């Protein structure tokens, strides 16, 4: 009798659900997955090695390009590691701005994930809704930093500049008449904080729309309930963090367990799942929308009442103001030295981790006292999740692999580093 062998299939990298750069080698018994072997490296950015040839400050924009849907969160962990090495105190207003922008980034990340996850599985409409809100938050990014994606807004010692007093507005053109422009600019008449406050008041109703579209949808539930189940003990053993771990029922969140910046002053809850499947992880992210919204509201309220500096006044680390630099020789020298040589960080090593939208993102920085890092090692949140793909896919059909890749919320830039 002929021996029946399993056959091997290439899934990606150009498969739409593999998001362009993930190559999976699937070993199949008919339609059932026996083994899933992820081959990474197609998007290798070499960030850790590049950091050794750049000054501490020049590496900040490279952090944006790691996970290019959670830009400011990556910058945050890197700046925290440098601040630990320097023993630097960040002004309280800068801490509130960082926390607010981290939560804006978390919403941005989850909007993209839920929209594209649904798209991968076959629900077209969802992505059109989530990208509508992403557009508003991209405008917030652009207002504070000048860039929609790669913001480079955080700095060791604080943030690049204070929040702007006015929002950019739409102009009448051949595509938009005066009435359309007036409607679009309704929330943009005031400051950035006014715009964000308007968004936070509208957002819970918009999340309710997402629930209407997807949460009880029969096909969505058939594709996600009971798929990619990870029990709590296994989730811990596999090194899961973030929504992947909380979806399995473990209430671990660095914002609560190891608070940084001003998270200990914030009132919010940690959503957790019960079954550890794709559906529970989706529900965890949906609830995180509302919790992030709560945190942003608290930050807006505090920032309105408390003006102050947004970056350290130590000019060995942060540049002097333009006014001081133009009128004082000593400040001009500080400015010149900082942007030609960079800052000198005392010898030592430090690890700083934040609750990134995808899990724990950590930066281990080693300094030998020079103006460049001796070594940077990044703890990617997506890497352990991708490594667990075989465990999650085993026994499922090929179509379920797509649902599992979506629930991991994978960005290969930070996985490959």
N, C-alpha and C positions, 0 to 999 in steps of 0.2 A: 504493500500500500504506500502511495506517495506521501512523503513527509510534508506537512503544511508549515511553511515558515512565516513568521511575522514579516511585514514589509515596512520599509522606512520611507518617510515622506518629508520633504522640505516644506516647512510652513514659513513663508516669508523669505527674505526680508521685505519684498515689495508687496506682500499681502496687505490689503487695506487695514485689517484688524491688527497687523503686526506693527502698524504705525511707522512703516518706512525703513526701520533699521534693526528690528529684532528678527534674528533667524532662529527658528526652532527646528530641531530634527525630531520628528515624532516617530516612535516605533508603534506600529498599529497591529492589532489582531482584529482583522475586519475593519469595523468602524470604531472599535474601542481602543483608547490610548493605553499602551502598556508603559511607555516611558516618554518623557518630554525633555529633550536636552537643549537648553538655551545656549546659543553661541553668540557671545557678545564681542564687542570690539570694533564693530563697523563705524561707530560714532566716537571713537576714542579721541577725547579732546586734549589729553595730556596736561590737564590743569595742574595737577600736583607737581609735575616736573617744571612746567612753565613758571610756577610761583617762585621757584628757586633762582630764576634769572630776572625777576622783576622786583621792584621795591615793594614794601608792605602795602603801600597805597595803590600802586598800579595793579595789584592782584584783585582789588575789589570788583572791577567790571568783569573779570573772568568768572566770578561767583554767579553772576546773573546768567551766564551761558551754560551753567551746569544743568539746573532744572529750569528751563526757560518758560515755565508757567508759574513758578514760585520764586520770582527773582529776588525780592527784598528779603525774604526769609533766609536765603543762602548767604546774602551779604551780612545778615544779622549775626549768624553764628561765627563768621570769620572775624567781624569786628569785636565780638565778645571775647574771642580767644586772644586777640591783640591787647585788648583792654586788661585782661587778666595778667598778661606778661608785663604790661606797663604799670599795673596797679592804678589804673586811671578811673576817675569818678566821672560818670556821664551826667550832665545836667538833667534835672527831673523832667523838664518839658520835653527834652529829646527822648527820654525813656517812654513818655506817653505817646509821642509821635510814632516811635518805633513799634509799640504795641498796637496802635491803631492801624498802621500800615501793614503789619504782620497779619492782622485779621482781615483786612481788605484783600491781601494776597491769598489767604486761606479760602475766602469766598471765590476769588478768581479761579483758583486751582480746582475747587470742587465743581464750579460751573462747567469748566472745560471737561472734567472727568465724567460727570454725569451725562452731559450732552453727547460726548463722543462714545461713551460706553453704550448708551441707548442706540446710537447710530450704528455701532458695530453689530449690535444684535438685530437691528432692522427697524428701529423706531426713528423715523426721519424728523418728525416735528420737534422733538425735544431739543435738539441742538439749535434750532432757530430761536427758541425761547431763551435758552441759557446764554446764547451769544448776544442777545439784546441787552441783558444786564451786564455782561462782560464789557460791553462798549462804554457804559457809564463809568465803570471802575477803571477802565483803561484811560479814560479822560482824567481821572483822579491821579493816576500815575504820571500822565503827561503834564498835568498842572504842577506837581511837586518837583519833578525831575527834568522835564523837557523831553522825556522818551516814553513811548508807550510800553515797551517791553524791558529792555536792558537799562534799568533805571540808574544804577550806580549812585544811589541816593544816600545810603548810610556811609558814615565815615568812622574810623576809630576816634572815639571821643564824642560822638553825637550823630547828627545828620547834616547834610550839605547846606541846607538853608531852611528857614522857617516856612510855615505853610502860607501860600499866596493869599492875598486879600481879595483877589477876583478870579473868576473862572473864565477860561477862553469861551467865546461865544460864536455861534453859527452866523454866517453872513448870507445875505440874499445873493443868489446866483441863478444861473439858467436852470438849475435842477431844483432849487428851493425858492418858493415865492415868499412874500413878506409874512403871510399868515402862518405858513409852515415854520418859518424861522422864529416867529414870536412864540409859537407853541414849544418848539425845541429849546428855546432859551429861558422858558418860564422858571426853571430851577437854577439857572446860571446867573441870576441877577446879583447875587451876593458873593460871599467869600467861598473858599474851598470847604470850610467847615459847614456853611449853610447847605452847600451841595451834598455833602456826605450825610448831613442830618436828614435832608429830604429823601435821600436814597434809603437810609435806615428805616424811615417811616413807611416807605412803599414796599420794602423788600419782603416782610412776612406774607403779604398778600400774594406776591409773585411766587414765593416758595409754595404757597397753597395751590397755585396754578400747576406747578410741577407735579405736586402730589396727585392732582386731578388727572393729569396726563398719564402718569406712569405708575404710581404706587399700587393701585388696584387693577392695573391693566392685566388681563388674563394671560396674554402672550408673554409679557415681561416677567410675570411670576413663574410661568412654566419654564422660562429660560434661566431664571436665577435662584429660585427656591430649591434648596438641597444640592446646589451645584458648588463644587469647590469648598466643601465643608472642612474646617480646621478646628478641632477641639481645643479648649484653652491650654491644656498641658502641652500639646503639640505646637501651638502658636508660640509659646514661650521657648520651647526647645529650638524652634526654627529661627528665632531671633526677630520675630515680628514686632513692629511698633506702629503707633498711629492708628488710623481707622481699621487696619488689618487686624491688630491685636484687640482693639476695643470691640470689633465686630464679633470676636470669639468670647466676649463677656468679661474681659479683664479691664478694670477701670484704671489704666495707666496713662497718665498725661503729664508731661514734664512741666506744663504750665501750673499744675496743681501740686505735683509731687516734689519737683525741684524748681520752685518759681525763680524766674529771672526778670530783670527790669521791674515793672510795676504790676506783674500778674497777680501778686499776692493781695493787691488792693481791689482786684476785679471780682465781680459777682457773676459766676457762670457755672454751668453744670457739665459733667462729662457724660455724653451719651454712650451707652454700651448695647451690644446685641446679645442674643441668647443662643442662636444656632451656629454662628460662625460660618454662614454660607454667603454667597454673593449678594443675596437679597438683604441680609442683615447689615452687611458692610455699606450697601447703598443707603439704607435707612440711617445708619450712623452719620454718614456724610450729609444727608438731608437735614438732620437735627443740628449738625455742626454749623450749618448756615445760620440758624437762628441764634445759636450761642455766640458765634462770632459777631453777629449783628448787635447782640446785647453789649458785648465788650466795646465795640466801636462807639455805641451811644454813650457809654460811660466816659470814654476817652474824649469825645467831642465836648461833652458837658464840662470836663475838667480843663481842657485846653482853652475853652472860651474865657474862663475866669482867671487863668494863670499865665500871663505872659512871662517871658524870661529868655535866657540864652539857650541855644539849641546845639551848641558844640563847645567842647572844652576850651578854656582860655589859656591852656598851655601851648605856646606857639612852637614848641619843639614837635608837637603832634598835629596841631590844627592851625591852618593859616590865619593871620590877623585879618580884620575886615579890610575891604578895599580902601575905605576912607583912611584908616590908620596907615595902611601900607603906602599910600600915595603921599602922606604928610610926615612920615617919620622914618629916618634912615635905618634905625634898628629893626623896625617892623618890615621894611623892605628886604633887609638881609634875611630875616626869618622866613619870609615868603620865598625868596630866591633859593635858600638852602633846602627848604622843605620840598620844593617841586623839582629841584635838580638832583639832590642826593637822597631825599626821602628821610623818614624818621629812623632813628637808631633804637632798636628794641633791646632791653637788657637780656643777657644770656639766660636761658631756662626753657621750660616747656609748659604748655597749658592745653587743656582740653575743654572746649565749650560746646554745649549741645543745646539745641532748641527743639520745641515741638513744631516741626515743619508740617505742612498740610499732609504729607505722605508718611510721616513717622519721625523718628529721631534723626536729625541731621547734625552731625558733629564735626568739629574741626580740631585736629590736633596740630598745634603749631610749635615748632622748635626754633629757637633763636640762638645764634652764637655771638650776639652782640652787634651784628652788622646791620646794614640798612635793607637787607633782603632776608627772607626766611631761609634757615638752613634746611628745613624740611616741612612740608605741609602734607598731612594725611587726612583725607575726607571720609567720614562715615556716612555713606549714602543710605537713605531710607529705603530706596527701591531694590538695592542689591540682594538683601536676604529674602525679600518677597519673590524676586525672580528666581533665586536659587531654590525656592520651595515649589516651583512650578510642577515638577514631577509628582511631588506628594499630592498636590491639589488636583492634578489632571488624571491621575491613575484611575482607570475604570470608567472614565467619562467618554463621551463621543467627541468626534472632531469638532462639531459645532459648539460644544461646551468649552473648548479651549479658548474660543473667542470671548466668551463671557468671563472666563477666569482672567485672561489678560486685561480685560477692561476693568475688573474689580481690583486688580493690583494697583491700578493708576500709575502706569509705568512711564517714566521719561528716561530714555536711554542716555542722555547727556550726563546725568549724575550717576547712573549705574556704571557706565564705562569710564567716567572721569578722565 
